[in-house]
Amino acid sequence: MRTIRGKRRSDGFSLVELMVAMVLLSVGFLAMGHLMLASIEHSKQGRHDMIALNTASEIIERIRAVPFDDVFSLFNGLDTSDSLSVPPEAREWVNHVRSQLGPTAYSVVHIYRTGDKPDLDAPGLMEVEVLTSWVERARQRTMKTSTYLVRMGS
């Protein structure tokens, strides 16, 4: 080895320095991998939330197409997990909810009329509430979507 003014000259990294750098890089890559997996999982949850919201919105839009006086009798208590309770106007919802969110997914429709809730005090007003449930990562998730229907001319 050559020396410069009595000091030993080093041409590179020692084995210990190389090992420390490898450990630090490994820890950094593992942390980034964990962040990527968490990001993928959160985007999947967001996607399912958006699908549930869109499915509930489709159900609400179809309910809006029915005459106001028929809404309560046709759709109150509708549960897509029980295909016998689903009226013919909504039979395709059963398959649609399951195809979008999985075989355990279902939606339940509750309709509240004037007097059923404190905020429903005006005549000709109904609240339509759609609860959409599905299993995600072995957990039951539920999203509530609601809107008001008003009788035209009330």
GROMACS elastic network, one bead per residue, 0.5 to 0.9 nm:
[ bonds ]
;  ai    aj funct       b0    kb
    1     8     6  0.73435   500
    1     9     6  0.73333   500
    1    10     6  0.88744   500
    2     7     6  0.87340   500
    2     8     6  0.68651   500
    2     9     6  0.64559   500
    3     6     6  0.57596   500
    3     7     6  0.53058   500
    3     9     6  0.55738   500
    4     7     6  0.52895   500
    4     8     6  0.66290   500
    4     9     6  0.66136   500
    5     8     6  0.85953   500
   10    13     6  0.77583   500
   10    14     6  0.87465   500
   13    16     6  0.80775   500
   13    17     6  0.60622   500
   13    18     6  0.63876   500
   14    17     6  0.52729   500
   14    18     6  0.63102   500
   14    19     6  0.87523   500
   15    18     6  0.50595   500
   15    19     6  0.61933   500
   15    20     6  0.87084   500
   16    19     6  0.51147   500
   16    20     6  0.62342   500
   16    21     6  0.86398   500
   17    20     6  0.51899   500
   17    21     6  0.62147   500
   17    22     6  0.86416   500
   18    21     6  0.51631   500
   18    22     6  0.62034   500
   18    23     6  0.87446   500
   19    22     6  0.50460   500
   19    23     6  0.62261   500
   19    24     6  0.86731   500
   20    23     6  0.51774   500
   20    24     6  0.62516   500
   20    25     6  0.86457   500
   21    24     6  0.51639   500
   21    25     6  0.61425   500
   21    26     6  0.85407   500
   22    25     6  0.51328   500
   22    26     6  0.60348   500
   22    27     6  0.86281   500
   23    26     6  0.50546   500
   23    27     6  0.62080   500
   23    28     6  0.86305   500
   24    27     6  0.52317   500
   24    28     6  0.62702   500
   24    29     6  0.87315   500
   25    28     6  0.50504   500
   25    29     6  0.61564   500
   25    30     6  0.85838   500
   26    29     6  0.51387   500
   26    30     6  0.61090   500
   26    31     6  0.85816   500
   27    30     6  0.51462   500
   27    31     6  0.62030   500
   27    32     6  0.86759   500
   28    31     6  0.51626   500
   28    32     6  0.62477   500
   28    33     6  0.86467   500
   29    32     6  0.50396   500
   29    33     6  0.60998   500
   29    34     6  0.86306   500
   30    33     6  0.50340   500
   30    34     6  0.62473   500
   30    35     6  0.86687   500
   31    34     6  0.51385   500
   31    35     6  0.62822   500
   31    36     6  0.86972   500
   32    35     6  0.50199   500
   32    36     6  0.61790   500
   32    37     6  0.87190   500
   33    36     6  0.50451   500
   33    37     6  0.62903   500
   33    38     6  0.86600   500
   34    37     6  0.51713   500
   34    38     6  0.62058   500
   34    39     6  0.85485   500
   35    38     6  0.50971   500
   35    39     6  0.60436   500
   35    40     6  0.86234   500
   36    39     6  0.50135   500
   36    40     6  0.62094   500
   36    41     6  0.86573   500
   37    40     6  0.51468   500
   37    41     6  0.62452   500
   37    42     6  0.87111   500
   38    41     6  0.50922   500
   38    42     6  0.61920   500
   38    43     6  0.86253   500
   39    42     6  0.51817   500
   39    43     6  0.61765   500
   39    44     6  0.86116   500
   40    43     6  0.51926   500
   40    44     6  0.62358   500
   40    45     6  0.87584   500
   41    44     6  0.50914   500
   41    45     6  0.63303   500
   41    46     6  0.87086   500
   42    45     6  0.50332   500
   42    46     6  0.61733   500
   42    47     6  0.85463   500
   43    47     6  0.60859   500
   43    48     6  0.86564   500
   44    48     6  0.62682   500
   44    49     6  0.86179   500
   45    48     6  0.51201   500
   45    49     6  0.61577   500
   45    50     6  0.86207   500
   45   136     6  0.80286   500
   46    50     6  0.61558   500
   46    51     6  0.85885   500
   47    50     6  0.51317   500
   47    51     6  0.61896   500
   47    52     6  0.86404   500
   48    52     6  0.60946   500
   48    53     6  0.85342   500
   48   100     6  0.84862   500
   48   101     6  0.68639   500
   48   134     6  0.89896   500
   48   136     6  0.86372   500
   49    52     6  0.51214   500
   49    53     6  0.61681   500
   49    54     6  0.86156   500
   49   143     6  0.74898   500
   50    53     6  0.50446   500
   50    54     6  0.60904   500
   50    55     6  0.84917   500
   51    54     6  0.50883   500
   51    55     6  0.60118   500
   51    56     6  0.85461   500
   51   100     6  0.67968   500
   51   101     6  0.72677   500
   52    55     6  0.50974   500
   52    56     6  0.61364   500
   52    57     6  0.85059   500
   52    97     6  0.81074   500
   52   100     6  0.80682   500
   52   101     6  0.73412   500
   52   132     6  0.62824   500
   52   133     6  0.80502   500
   52   134     6  0.87133   500
   52   142     6  0.87267   500
   52   143     6  0.69553   500
   53    56     6  0.51779   500
   53    57     6  0.60710   500
   53    58     6  0.86359   500
   53   132     6  0.81765   500
   53   143     6  0.74568   500
   53   144     6  0.83385   500
   53   145     6  0.70120   500
   54    58     6  0.61602   500
   54    59     6  0.86760   500
   55    58     6  0.51498   500
   55    59     6  0.64031   500
   55    60     6  0.87605   500
   55    93     6  0.85089   500
   55    96     6  0.78819   500
   55    97     6  0.66393   500
   55   100     6  0.80682   500
   55   107     6  0.88360   500
   55   132     6  0.82182   500
   56    59     6  0.50764   500
   56    60     6  0.62127   500
   56    61     6  0.86284   500
   56    97     6  0.88852   500
   56   107     6  0.77040   500
   56   129     6  0.89521   500
   56   130     6  0.60535   500
   56   131     6  0.76915   500
   56   132     6  0.69178   500
   56   143     6  0.89329   500
   56   144     6  0.84210   500
   56   145     6  0.65055   500
   56   146     6  0.86268   500
   57    60     6  0.50079   500
   57    61     6  0.60770   500
   57    62     6  0.86001   500
   57   130     6  0.86104   500
   57   145     6  0.76734   500
   57   146     6  0.88268   500
   58    61     6  0.50949   500
   58    62     6  0.62554   500
   58    63     6  0.86336   500
   58    93     6  0.89342   500
   59    62     6  0.52246   500
   59    63     6  0.62558   500
   59    64     6  0.87375   500
   59    90     6  0.81617   500
   59    93     6  0.74276   500
   59   109     6  0.88478   500
   59   130     6  0.79794   500
   60    64     6  0.62127   500
   60    65     6  0.88247   500
   60   128     6  0.73916   500
   60   129     6  0.84789   500
   60   130     6  0.77433   500
   60   145     6  0.89189   500
   60   146     6  0.82380   500
   60   147     6  0.78718   500
   61    64     6  0.50307   500
   61    65     6  0.65838   500
   62    65     6  0.51760   500
   62    66     6  0.70936   500
   62    89     6  0.85866   500
   62    90     6  0.82388   500
   63    66     6  0.54968   500
   63    67     6  0.85605   500
   63    68     6  0.89439   500
   63    71     6  0.67101   500
   63    75     6  0.77196   500
   63    90     6  0.89748   500
   63   128     6  0.86798   500
   64    67     6  0.75534   500
   64    68     6  0.77895   500
   64    71     6  0.81434   500
   64   149     6  0.74616   500
   65    68     6  0.86599   500
   66    69     6  0.83726   500
   66    70     6  0.66664   500
   66    71     6  0.62863   500
   67    70     6  0.55357   500
   67    71     6  0.65875   500
   67   151     6  0.89899   500
   68    71     6  0.54870   500
   68    72     6  0.80606   500
   68   124     6  0.87007   500
   68   149     6  0.78605   500
   68   150     6  0.78778   500
   68   151     6  0.61306   500
   68   152     6  0.85417   500
   69    72     6  0.70856   500
   69    73     6  0.80810   500
   69   151     6  0.84633   500
   70    73     6  0.56073   500
   70    74     6  0.60713   500
   70    75     6  0.84096   500
   71    74     6  0.53767   500
   71    75     6  0.58287   500
   71    76     6  0.75214   500
   71   111     6  0.81832   500
   72    75     6  0.55956   500
   72    76     6  0.52087   500
   72    77     6  0.89511   500
   72   110     6  0.87765   500
   72   111     6  0.62229   500
   72   112     6  0.81223   500
   72   113     6  0.80889   500
   72   126     6  0.87033   500
   73    76     6  0.62625   500
   74    77     6  0.87931   500
   74    78     6  0.80183   500
   74    86     6  0.85878   500
   74    87     6  0.66833   500
   74    89     6  0.86593   500
   75    78     6  0.52734   500
   75    79     6  0.89759   500
   75    86     6  0.79727   500
   75    87     6  0.76448   500
   75    90     6  0.86851   500
   75   109     6  0.65958   500
   75   110     6  0.75515   500
   75   111     6  0.73745   500
   76    79     6  0.89984   500
   76   108     6  0.87557   500
   76   109     6  0.59285   500
   76   110     6  0.50574   500
   76   111     6  0.51035   500
   76   112     6  0.82249   500
   76   128     6  0.85995   500
   77    85     6  0.81764   500
   77   108     6  0.65718   500
   77   109     6  0.54381   500
   77   110     6  0.53609   500
   77   111     6  0.75350   500
   78    82     6  0.82994   500
   78    85     6  0.60494   500
   78    86     6  0.58427   500
   78    87     6  0.80960   500
   78   107     6  0.80110   500
   78   108     6  0.55830   500
   78   109     6  0.51414   500
   78   110     6  0.73222   500
   79    82     6  0.56317   500
   79    83     6  0.74154   500
   79    84     6  0.89418   500
   79    85     6  0.65058   500
   79    86     6  0.67140   500
   79    94     6  0.86484   500
   79   106     6  0.71135   500
   79   107     6  0.58593   500
   79   109     6  0.65565   500
   80    83     6  0.57390   500
   80    84     6  0.87121   500
   80    85     6  0.76387   500
   80    86     6  0.64993   500
   80    90     6  0.88055   500
   80    91     6  0.82611   500
   80    93     6  0.69581   500
   80    95     6  0.85411   500
   80    97     6  0.79702   500
   80   105     6  0.86066   500
   80   106     6  0.53066   500
   80   107     6  0.54454   500
   80   108     6  0.64906   500
   80   109     6  0.88536   500
   81    84     6  0.89399   500
   81    85     6  0.87956   500
   81    94     6  0.70874   500
   81   104     6  0.82911   500
   81   105     6  0.77011   500
   81   106     6  0.53194   500
   81   107     6  0.72556   500
   81   108     6  0.82531   500
   82    85     6  0.57472   500
   82    86     6  0.71247   500
   82    94     6  0.85604   500
   82   106     6  0.89106   500
   83    86     6  0.52778   500
   83    87     6  0.85360   500
   83    91     6  0.73898   500
   83    94     6  0.68997   500
   84    87     6  0.78872   500
   86    89     6  0.79915   500
   86    90     6  0.61136   500
   86    91     6  0.59638   500
   86    93     6  0.87260   500
   86    94     6  0.81589   500
   87    90     6  0.55720   500
   87    91     6  0.63755   500
   88    91     6  0.52515   500
   88    92     6  0.83988   500
   89    92     6  0.80284   500
   90    93     6  0.54992   500
   90    94     6  0.76560   500
   91    94     6  0.58743   500
   91    95     6  0.77904   500
   92    95     6  0.56334   500
   92    96     6  0.61233   500
   92    97     6  0.87196   500
   93    97     6  0.58974   500
   93    98     6  0.84295   500
   93   107     6  0.86089   500
   94    97     6  0.56296   500
   94    98     6  0.65101   500
   94    99     6  0.86959   500
   94   106     6  0.72766   500
   94   107     6  0.82251   500
   95    98     6  0.51955   500
   95    99     6  0.58713   500
   95   100     6  0.84781   500
   95   103     6  0.89313   500
   96    99     6  0.51456   500
   96   100     6  0.61415   500
   96   101     6  0.86236   500
   97   100     6  0.53225   500
   97   101     6  0.61088   500
   97   102     6  0.76151   500
   97   103     6  0.84629   500
   97   105     6  0.62460   500
   97   106     6  0.60862   500
   97   107     6  0.72384   500
   97   132     6  0.84564   500
   98   101     6  0.53824   500
   98   104     6  0.67886   500
   98   105     6  0.52475   500
   98   106     6  0.67387   500
   98   134     6  0.87941   500
   99   102     6  0.57177   500
   99   103     6  0.70467   500
   99   105     6  0.85742   500
  100   103     6  0.88355   500
  100   105     6  0.83599   500
  101   104     6  0.77872   500
  101   105     6  0.57067   500
  101   106     6  0.84936   500
  101   133     6  0.86846   500
  101   134     6  0.64176   500
  101   135     6  0.82807   500
  101   136     6  0.89835   500
  102   105     6  0.55528   500
  102   106     6  0.89835   500
  102   134     6  0.71234   500
  102   135     6  0.78308   500
  103   106     6  0.84236   500
  103   134     6  0.83806   500
  103   135     6  0.89788   500
  104   133     6  0.81445   500
  104   134     6  0.58367   500
  104   135     6  0.64578   500
  105   132     6  0.73119   500
  105   133     6  0.54924   500
  105   135     6  0.69251   500
  106   131     6  0.83125   500
  106   132     6  0.58338   500
  106   133     6  0.55282   500
  106   134     6  0.66648   500
  107   130     6  0.65252   500
  107   131     6  0.54473   500
  107   133     6  0.62424   500
  107   134     6  0.88851   500
  108   129     6  0.81683   500
  108   130     6  0.56638   500
  108   131     6  0.51776   500
  108   132     6  0.65244   500
  108   133     6  0.84808   500
  109   128     6  0.70669   500
  109   129     6  0.57331   500
  109   131     6  0.65059   500
  109   132     6  0.88330   500
  110   127     6  0.81595   500
  110   128     6  0.60259   500
  110   129     6  0.51404   500
  110   130     6  0.64622   500
  110   131     6  0.82186   500
  111   126     6  0.67416   500
  111   127     6  0.56723   500
  111   129     6  0.62210   500
  111   130     6  0.87335   500
  112   115     6  0.81763   500
  112   116     6  0.56753   500
  112   117     6  0.71122   500
  112   120     6  0.80470   500
  112   125     6  0.87226   500
  112   126     6  0.55298   500
  112   127     6  0.51022   500
  112   128     6  0.66193   500
  112   129     6  0.81327   500
  113   116     6  0.55339   500
  113   117     6  0.77321   500
  113   120     6  0.69159   500
  113   121     6  0.89479   500
  113   123     6  0.88018   500
  113   124     6  0.82238   500
  113   125     6  0.64634   500
  113   127     6  0.66442   500
  114   117     6  0.71577   500
  114   118     6  0.86129   500
  114   119     6  0.85012   500
  114   121     6  0.55114   500
  114   122     6  0.63473   500
  114   123     6  0.61253   500
  114   124     6  0.71683   500
  114   125     6  0.59184   500
  114   126     6  0.63197   500
  114   127     6  0.86621   500
  115   118     6  0.66296   500
  115   119     6  0.82092   500
  115   120     6  0.57716   500
  115   121     6  0.58282   500
  115   122     6  0.83917   500
  115   123     6  0.89306   500
  116   119     6  0.86690   500
  116   120     6  0.68313   500
  116   121     6  0.86392   500
  117   120     6  0.53712   500
  117   121     6  0.77617   500
  118   121     6  0.64872   500
  119   122     6  0.84129   500
  120   123     6  0.81681   500
  120   125     6  0.66165   500
  120   126     6  0.71250   500
  120   127     6  0.77757   500
  121   125     6  0.78660   500
  122   125     6  0.59775   500
  122   154     6  0.89580   500
  123   126     6  0.88053   500
  123   150     6  0.87018   500
  123   151     6  0.84667   500
  123   154     6  0.69936   500
  124   149     6  0.81166   500
  124   150     6  0.56219   500
  124   152     6  0.80424   500
  124   153     6  0.87314   500
  124   154     6  0.57933   500
  125   148     6  0.69097   500
  125   149     6  0.57827   500
  125   151     6  0.64797   500
  125   154     6  0.85637   500
  126   147     6  0.84706   500
  126   148     6  0.55836   500
  126   149     6  0.50697   500
  126   150     6  0.65046   500
  126   151     6  0.85097   500
  127   146     6  0.68944   500
  127   147     6  0.57246   500
  127   149     6  0.61185   500
  127   150     6  0.88410   500
  128   145     6  0.83147   500
  128   146     6  0.54292   500
  128   147     6  0.53929   500
  128   148     6  0.60183   500
  128   149     6  0.72173   500
  129   144     6  0.69097   500
  129   145     6  0.57573   500
  129   147     6  0.66392   500
  129   148     6  0.86950   500
  130   143     6  0.81687   500
  130   144     6  0.58113   500
  130   145     6  0.51997   500
  130   146     6  0.60598   500
  130   147     6  0.89345   500
  131   142     6  0.65345   500
  131   143     6  0.56933   500
  131   145     6  0.64274   500
  131   146     6  0.85450   500
  132   141     6  0.82510   500
  132   142     6  0.54987   500
  132   143     6  0.52808   500
  132   144     6  0.64868   500
  132   145     6  0.81124   500
  133   140     6  0.68847   500
  133   141     6  0.54975   500
  133   143     6  0.64680   500
  133   144     6  0.88438   500
  134   139     6  0.82794   500
  134   140     6  0.58143   500
  134   141     6  0.54482   500
  134   142     6  0.65952   500
  135   138     6  0.59789   500
  135   139     6  0.53445   500
  135   141     6  0.59515   500
  135   142     6  0.87685   500
  136   139     6  0.52654   500
  136   140     6  0.63876   500
  136   141     6  0.67700   500
  137   140     6  0.83698   500
  150   153     6  0.86840   500
  150   154     6  0.74930   500
  151   154     6  0.56858   500
